[in-house]
Amino acid sequence: MNIILLLLATLAATALLVVVPASFCRRPKIDRRTVARFDVARYMGRWYEIARIENRFERGMTDVWADYRVARARERGYDPERLSWAGRRSERRSGRG
């Protein structure tokens, strides 16, 4: 019986040592406002990826770049397994309906 009480007391003390300090941690404030002015012309053109989270259509590719235009985008990358360049194009769609 004493061992069970000792284990429960140890468990409770450990929980307090973990939970209480964590509840006082300050989280950084995140600015969730959108930009006031976005210059689309500055965004257009070719962008080379220096780091990324892989998309399904870029899996395993190297030297990936994206080419953005007002009405369409083209993304390409080198697939070392196929020893060729691959990519996709996307057209801008209307936001209606």
Secondary structure, 3 states (H helix, E strand, C coil): CHHHHHHHHHHHHHHHHHHHHHHCCCCCCCCCCCCCCCCHHHHCEEEECCCCCCCHHHCCCEEEEEEECCCEEEEEEEECCCCEEEEEEEECCCCCC
